[in-house]
């Protein structure tokens, strides 16, 4: 996956703390509805500020149970007191998009008053979106287009900057595009069938994992994790698994440790990332 582009200076030593997960939707009129989930490695009351690249508009800050918290807004920073080890920010604003003729630009910069160890985000764009440019990873198209960004090790003086240029095609044009796509699919089906019939081993590869005795003994959460690693050619990162499965981070860490202890996964370090590969116990099970 492409990482968020960061203009990062050389830093001798940094201690990173909070992790930030952003999910959101951009509406056809350009308004943005975002939810920031911020997890802290240690509990304890302290002041925390979420810094955005533009005025946040409407804001709601809650704790893990959904209880509203008091906050202050100064310029583009939303500050509150951390009650334990978790914060949820809900931001509704039209400040992160701009329009020039038919071209929309989405530009959101995010930093915090504490160093961010891991930043991940998924933003869903309006139906009919035609993407022109982005620094993220694209998934889907048209009525279900979304873009994901990841970054690690963001200190307090820098922002995770996520950008996209796009147009929204009118409904009539979208219908024409859908008809063209349907025609292409009709013609593509015989070709796909021919290719699959020539390469039956692909189907066998998928069934190999599902038929593995050790894999079948796992519960559904562990199976979901193992499928994600397997589908990434037997090697992926912990951050990628979290982004694809949305298993809570604490649960995911415990599950990965258990799978590693059983020899089903092997964990290694690649920079600041935890790299996970299939273990021999699964390969021979």
N, C-alpha and C positions, 0 to 999 in steps of 0.2 A: 504494500500500500504506500502511496506517496505520502510523505510527511509534510506537515505545515511548514512553509518557508519561514525561517527565522533569521533575523539579522543579529547573530550572536557574536559578541567579542570574545576574545580569549580570556578565560577565567581560570585562575589557578586551582581553586578548591571551592566547591559549593555543596551545601547540605540541603537536599530537597525534601519537602514535607508533603504538602497537600496534593491530592489527586483530584482532577476536575473532569467530569463527564458532562458533555453538553449534547442535548437533543433539542430539535426545534423544527418549526415549520415556517416557510415564507409564503404568505398569502398572495393572491393575484394582484392586489392593490399595493403590494410592496411592504406591508406590515409584517413584522417578525414576531413570533411567539417562541421564546426560548426557555428551557429549564436547565439550570446548572446544578449538578449534584456534586458537592464538595466533601471529600472524606479526608479527615486528618489522622495521622498515625498515632497521635497521643491525645488523651482527653484533658480537659481543663479550660477554664474560661479565659478568653483573651480577645482582643480586638482583631477583626479581620475585614479587609476591604477587597472587593472584586472590582477591578478597573477595566472599563470598557472603552472602546475607541470613539464612542459617540454617546450623547445623553440617553439614558436607559428608558425614558418614558414611564410607563406604569411598572411598578415593582412590587413583588411580594416575597418576603423572606420567612421561611419556616424551619423548625427543627425536624428531626427524624419522624416524630409522631404527627407532624402537620400543624403544630402549634405556631401561630404567627409570632414573629419576633420584631422588636423595634429596630429601626435602622435609620441611617442618615444618608443623604445623597449630596455630594459636593462635586460639582462639575460632572465627570463621568464615572465617579467612584461611588459604589454602594457599600457602606460600612455597617457592621453589626458586631455584637458580642457572640462568640461561639459558646453555646451552652454546654457542649460536651465534646463530640468529635465529628459532627456532621452538620452541614447546612444545605438548604435547598433555596436557590434563587429562581423566581419566575419573573421574566422580563418580557414586556410587550411594548414594541417600539417600531416607528417607521424611520429611525435614524440610520439604520445600517444598509439601506438600499437607496439608490438614486436611479433616475431614468433620463436617458438622452435619446429622443425620438422613440424608436421601438426597443432600444437596447437597455436592459436593466443591469446595474452593477451592485453586487452584494459584497460588502467589505466589513468584516468584524475583527477587531483586535481585542485580545483578552490577556490580562495579567492579574497579579494579585499582590497583596502586601506580604505574602510569604512565597518562598520558592515553590514552584510546581514540579513535582516529580514526574507526573504523567498527565497528559491532556489528550482526551479523545472526544470526537464529536461526530454527529450525524445530523444533517439538515435536509429536510424534505422540501422540494421545490413545487411550485404550482402546477396543476394539470396543464398539459400542452407546452411545457418548457422545452425549448431548444437550447442546449448548452453551447456557448461560444468559447469560453475559456474557464479554467479553474486551476487551483494548486492542490486540489484534493483528489480522492479516488471516487469515480462515478459508478453508480449502481442503478440499473433500471433505465427507463426512458419515458417520455411523454407524461402520462397520468401518474406515474410512480417513480419519478426520478429523484434520487437522493445522492448526496455527496458526503464522504467521510474524510476526516482529517485526524492525524495523530502527531503528537510531539512529546518529547521527553526533556527534562532538565531545563525548565524555563526559569531563569532567575527574575528577581523583582524589577529589574531595569529593562526587561524585554517583554514582548507580547507574542502570543500565538496568533498569527495573522491568517485568517481564512478568507478566500476571495472566490468570486465566480462572476462571469459575465453571461447573461442569458436573455433570450426573448421568449415571450409567451405567445404561442400561435393561437389565433381565434378558433372557436369551436368548429366552424365550418371547415377550415383548413385541416384541423385535427382529424375530422371525419374522412376527408380525402386521403390523408396520410394513412389512416387506419385501413381504408379500402385497399390502397396500394400494398400495404404490409400484408393484408390477408391474401392477396393474389400471389405475392412472393412466397408466402408460407405454403400455399397450395402447391406451387411448383417445386418448392424445396423438399417437401415430404418424401417424394420418391428418391431424391438424391440422398437424403439423410438415411432412409431405409437401406439403400444400396451400400452406403459407407459403413453403417452399423453391421450389416450382414458380412461385410468383408473384414471387420475387426471385432469379432465376438469377444476377444480377450478383455476388452474394456468392461463388459458386463461381468466377466468373471472376476476382475479386480475388485469391483464394488461388492460382489457377493462374498469374496474371500474374507473380508473383515467381519461381516455379519454372521458367517458360518464358523468363525473362530470360537472354540470352546471357552476360552478365558473371557473373550469379549461378551459372549452370551450370558456369562455369570455376573456381569456388572449391572448396577442399577442404571436407571435412565439418565441421570445426571452425568455419571462417569462415561456412559456410552456417547452422550452428546459431545463431551470433551474429546474422547478418543476419535470419534468421526471427524471432528474439525482438524485434528492433527493429521489423520490419515488422508483426508481430502486435500491437504496442503503438501502432498508428496512426502508425508512422514516427518515434516519439520515446520514449526511455526513458533510464534512468540506468545507469551502469556497475555500481552496486551491485545493481540489479534483474537485470541480465543474469547477474551472478555467482550470485545467489540461485536463478535459474531454471535455469541450465545447469550449475552446479557446475564450470565450467572453472577450474583453478587460477589464482589471482589474477595471478601473474607471467606465465603464459601468456596470460591474458585481456588484460592490459595491452599485451603485445607485439602480439597479434592486432589489438586496437583501433587501435594506432598504425599498423600496416600498412594496415588498411582505410581509415583516415583519409588516409594518404599517397596512396592510390590513388583518393581522391575518392568512396569508397563510403559513408563516414560523415563527419559533421561534428560535432566536439566543441566544446562550450561550457561555461562555468561557470554554475551556478545555486546560489548560496550556496557550500556546501562540497562540492557534488555535481558530478560530471561528467555533463553532459546530452549524449546522443547522438541525432542525427537522420540520416535517410537523405540521402545525398549525391546531387547531380545526375547523377553518372556512372552510378548504378544506375537512377535514374528514367528516363534516356534510353537505357539499354543495350538 
